[in-house]
């Protein structure tokens, strides 16, 4: 269950990454990564050397997972087409699940890489910090939306 929650939060983070571009607070992908890196390093209590060793691996994983998530989203978007047959829906859904499994397997493989530079305790702290970061991003995205709605009333 924890793994599913972490995967979901990471997926949300990637969605936030795309959504951030649409907000009034325009942020380049590089700015987003830098903010994420600073937040996680501080919250997880990483030393400068740990951060230097960890984040290249971390962002490599994020880039690879983004590919899986984009493919899954494209398949889910095809579901909006009312002309699809049940067989096509079946094939798309199985492929989406396969993408999720591959993403989980990739995450597990990267744990071994993370373990070379961080203790399990620090890896756990990074995951908690990452979840907090994504919650913060979602809050900043939703605030402008709420403000615009209130202005119209």
SULPE-V589238 format. One line per field, one symbol per residue. ss: DSSP state (h for helix, s for strand, l for the rest). phi: phi as a letter, one per 20 degrees, with the letter a starting at -180 (. if undefined). Layout:
ss=???
phi=???
This chain:
ss=lhhhhhhhhhhhhhhhhhhhllllllllhhhhhhhhhhhhhhhhlllhhhhhhhhhhhhhhhhhhhhhhhhhhhhhhhlllllllhhhhhhhhhhhhhhhhhhhhhhhhhhhhhhllllhhhhhhhhhhhhhhhhhhhhhhhhhhhhhhhhll
phi=.fffffffffffffffgffgfeefegcfgfffffffffffgffemffgfffffefffgfffgfffgffffffffffffffffefegfffgffffffffffffffffgfffgfffffdcfgffffffffffffffffffffffffffffffffe
